[in-house]
Amino acid sequence: MDATTLLVTSLVNFIWLYTILIFARILLSWLQGEGWAQQAMAFLSPVTDPYLNVFRSFIPPLGGIDFSPMLALFVLSTVARVLGGAV
């Protein structure tokens, strides 16, 4: 495996891990009253919110529902597929 393939594969793996963190943050946002969920959110929010905030500036919450994670996940998925196809 050459260096470029290793770099691209590592980047794709990082994107999928970050995708999982965003999904976890979405699910935990529905359980804000639970103590363990608050602890997990204390970790996940600083990790995922800077990326999600980019999309929140384009898509403000509608009726109390935040649709920005859908666009954020779509972008991550698209980038991972493009990079994965390049390997």
C-alpha positions as CSV (number, residue, x, y, z in Angstrom):
1,M,0.0,0.0,0.0
2,D,1.5,3.3,-1.0
3,A,1.4,6.5,1.0
4,T,-1.4,8.1,-1.0
5,T,-3.7,5.1,-0.6
6,L,-2.9,5.0,3.1
7,L,-3.7,8.7,3.5
8,V,-7.0,8.5,1.5
9,T,-8.1,5.3,3.4
10,S,-7.3,6.9,6.7
11,L,-9.2,10.1,5.7
12,V,-12.3,8.0,4.7
13,N,-12.1,6.1,8.0
14,F,-12.0,9.4,9.9
15,I,-15.0,10.7,8.0
16,W,-17.0,7.6,8.8
17,L,-16.0,7.8,12.5
18,Y,-17.0,11.5,12.5
19,T,-20.3,10.5,10.9
20,I,-21.0,8.1,13.7
21,L,-20.2,10.9,16.2
22,I,-22.7,13.2,14.5
23,F,-25.4,10.4,14.6
24,A,-24.7,9.9,18.3
25,R,-25.0,13.6,18.9
26,I,-28.4,13.7,17.1
27,L,-29.8,10.8,19.0
28,L,-28.5,12.1,22.4
29,S,-30.0,15.5,21.7
30,W,-33.4,13.8,22.1
31,L,-32.5,12.5,25.6
32,Q,-31.3,15.7,27.2
33,G,-33.0,15.0,30.5
34,E,-30.9,11.9,31.2
35,G,-27.7,12.3,33.2
36,W,-25.6,10.0,31.1
37,A,-26.8,11.6,27.9
38,Q,-25.7,15.0,29.3
39,Q,-22.2,13.7,29.9
40,A,-22.0,12.3,26.4
41,M,-23.3,15.5,25.0
42,A,-20.6,17.4,26.9
43,F,-18.0,15.4,24.9
44,L,-19.8,15.3,21.6
45,S,-21.0,18.9,21.3
46,P,-17.5,20.5,21.2
47,V,-16.4,17.9,18.7
48,T,-19.3,18.0,16.3
49,D,-20.9,21.5,16.7
50,P,-18.1,23.5,14.9
51,Y,-18.8,21.4,11.7
52,L,-22.6,21.5,12.2
53,N,-22.6,25.3,12.8
54,V,-21.4,25.8,9.3
55,F,-24.6,24.2,8.0
56,R,-26.8,25.9,10.6
57,S,-25.8,29.2,9.1
58,F,-27.4,28.0,5.8
59,I,-30.4,26.1,7.3
60,P,-31.8,27.7,10.4
61,P,-34.0,25.4,12.6
62,L,-37.6,25.3,11.4
63,G,-40.3,24.8,14.0
64,G,-37.7,23.8,16.6
65,I,-36.3,21.1,14.3
66,D,-32.6,21.4,13.2
67,F,-32.2,20.0,9.7
68,S,-28.6,21.1,9.3
69,P,-27.2,17.6,10.4
70,M,-28.9,16.1,7.3
71,L,-27.0,18.4,5.0
72,A,-23.8,17.9,7.0
73,L,-24.1,14.1,6.9
74,F,-24.8,14.3,3.1
75,V,-21.7,16.3,2.5
76,L,-19.6,13.9,4.6
77,S,-21.0,10.9,2.8
78,T,-20.4,12.4,-0.6
79,V,-16.8,13.3,0.3
80,A,-16.2,9.8,1.6
81,R,-17.6,8.2,-1.5
82,V,-15.6,10.4,-3.8
83,L,-12.4,9.7,-1.9
84,G,-13.2,6.0,-1.6
85,G,-13.7,5.8,-5.3
86,A,-10.3,7.4,-5.9
87,V,-8.5,4.5,-4.1
